[in-house]
Amino acid sequence: MEYTYNILNNIYYFILSGMKTIEVRLLNEKSENILINDYITFNNIDNNDRYIKVKVTNKKIYDNV
């Protein structure tokens, strides 16, 4: 499956540079369905022409914050 999330410009560059390698999201219906080997496209909301497509390599669900 493929999923799409919107991210801010500075987060886009952190991912692009390799400084950000982990994505944390609240568990909702969309994020709960994401599985290892799925793809996520992160759209840069500050520049619609820029996006990063990544493959999910691990998933961890925590019981609480």
HUBELFEN-V555138 format. One line per field, one symbol per residue. psi: psi as a letter, one per 30 degrees, with the letter a starting at -180 (. if undefined). burial: 1 if it has 9 or more other C-alpha atoms within 8 Angstrom, else 0. A space follows every 10 residues. Layout:
BEGIN
psi = ???
burial = ???
END
This chain:
BEGIN
psi = lklkkkllee eeeeeefgej fkkklkjaee fefklkflkk kjkjffjffk lkklkkflkk kkfl.
burial = 0010001110 1101100001 0000000000 1001010111 1111100000 1100110000 00000
END
